[in-house]
């Protein structure tokens, strides 16, 4: 993600609400246990940025479309040229480039998904406010299998075991996307990498970020394969580094039962 290194130091959350008490799916320090009460760890140091998106100047048919906002702010509307719903700043409050997921088009308007509640809501933006690019990848998280798979088209290119949310704080299901990514302290509770997912916990709604989830590494690898988080999807550090290096920001994420 372009410009992430310096900007990431100002983040108050990347899916896991890094500096607030109510962590929406993140681990506690050390050997976190299922159902453990969330704590408030210090923000992890940022050591590198996510790779720049593999931009495609001509969107490829059949591939997902990400929209990099180029305006200083963008207004999301209920319908094309309809009533404003919300205006988002670019960069974001965490000083990250604002990225949306394109789901449809009508003339000079794009239907998009943003990192906002309610999960899965679609809004409309002017096409002139964004640059659209293709992403060939799609992430699938199967909660029942505790498994994450990345596909390029129909071909699996990465498969890894994961930890997911507990019954009390389950990982939300639905169609989302990666809206930001940072490289963090591999010995910290978020592991070596963290990819923010534009989806929100149904049980944790307070604090900065409002319960946004993430896919991230862990310093408690023994919990991989269990239902042990507060909603986030945890991976082994080696696996989350591969994911971070593979998929650009804007990649769709489907979380299914």
Secondary structure, DSSP 4 states (H G I P E B T S, - for coil): -TTHHHHHTT-S-SSS-TTSSS-SSPPPSSS--TTPPP--PPPPPP-EEPPPP---SSPPTTSEEEEEE-SSEEEEESSTT--EEEEEESS-TTS---EEEEEEEETTEEEEE-S-SSTT--EEEEGGGEEEEEE-EEEEEETTTTEEEEEETTEEEEEEE-BEE-STTPPPPEEEEEEEEEE--TTSTT-SEEEEEEEE-SS---STTTTEEEEE--S-GGGTTSEEESS-EE--HHHHHHHHHHSPTT-EEEEE-
